[in-house]
Amino acid sequence: MNAAVVRESGEPQARGTDPAERPLVVGVDGSEPSLRAVDWAADEAALRGVPLRVVYASLWERYEGTALAGEHRPSEEVRADDIVGVAARRARKRHPDLDVSTAVLAEEPEYALVREGREAAALVLGTRGRSGFVEMLLGSVSLAVAAYADCPVIVLRGGHDTHVADATARRVVVGVGESGKDSAAMRFAVAEARLRGVPLEAVRAWRCPAHESVDHPLLAGEPARLHEEQAVATLDEALKGAPADLDLGRRTVEGPARHVLLAASEGAGLLVVGARRRPGRLGLQLGRVAHGVLHHAACPVAVVPEAE
C-alpha cells in the first residue's frame, strides 16, 4: 500500500539513483530525541555531501477523517507541518548550504520509513526515553525499522551525545561476524571512519564452548587457544579489503558478542553491526546481537542489512 503524501517541500532529490547520491532520511515526531536525530542527520548528510529528507508519518486521517479537511485542515496535519518545518529550519541553520526537503505522510511510521529507506543512503532515527529502566529500551518504531529496512539504519540513543561533529575524535567500532567474508557492515564502517577521519576498530568476539574440555581428543588440551586463533583468522579475513591508509585497530575478545560490543561502544562515536535479511522469514530480522546493542549501546548504532 502506498502512503498518502499529504505535503512535500523542497526541490526534488535524487531517488533510486546511485546510492552515493541518494538522500539521507531522518524520521521526526516532534520529540526532543527526534530533534537531536535531525542534528546528527544534518551533520552526517553534510559529511557525505548528500541531501537531507525530513519525514513525518502518522495515521491521523484514520481518526480525524479526510472529510474534516474542507476549509479547516485537521489539527494533526497542522501539527505535522509544524514539526517538519521546525526540523528543516534546524537542519538549515546547522548547515546553511545543505539541501533539505520535507515530507508528511499519512501512514504508520514504521511502514513509511521502511519504504523511504528503499531509496535512501541511510535512515536516521531517535528514540524516546524516560527516566530509569524505560530509558534503556528502544522505541517500537526504531526497532521495527532497523529490523526491516533495506538500507543502513542509524539509531541514536536518547541520553547520549549524538552530534556527528562532536564525535570526530572518536573511533568507529564494527562487529565482525562468524563468516569473516566481505560484508556490507564492514564496508559501511570503513566509509564512516574515513568520512570522520577517525580510527576504525574491528572487534571479533569468541567463546570456548563449555563441553570442550582440556580432555577433548581433537583439541589436544588447548581449546581456548584454538578458538582464539580461529577468531584472529576470521578477523584477518574480514579486513583483507580495508584501505591501506585507514587507521585500523583489531581486537579479539573472549565473551558473548553482545557484551563484548557493548563494552566496545563506550567512548565510541558509532557502533556498526550487520543484520541478516532472510527472504520469507517472519518476525524481526535483527539477530540477538543487533537487538541487544540497539537497546543498550553507549553510542549511536548503525544496523546494516546483510543479504543471505
Order of alpha helices (4+ residues) and beta strands (2+ residues): beta-beta-alpha-beta-alpha-alpha-beta-alpha-beta-alpha-beta-beta-alpha-beta-alpha-beta-alpha-beta-alpha-beta
